[in-house]
């Protein structure tokens, strides 16, 4: 896993980021679509 993945996951799980913000991380190339699914579906 990448460092950006861990940060995005941490921010989402802490409530700092919304699903839309995580999706934007995919658009920016910080995480993959699969990583997005892993982050948002674990909560």
C-alpha positions, 0 to 999 in steps of 0.5 A: 500500500502506498503512503497516500493510500494510508493517509486517505484511509486515515482521513476518511475513517477519522471523519475528516474526508467524505466519500466525494473527497476520497473519490477525488483522490482517485481522480488525482491519481493518489489511489486506485479505484480498487483502493477507493472501494476498499476504503469506503466499503470498510465503514 
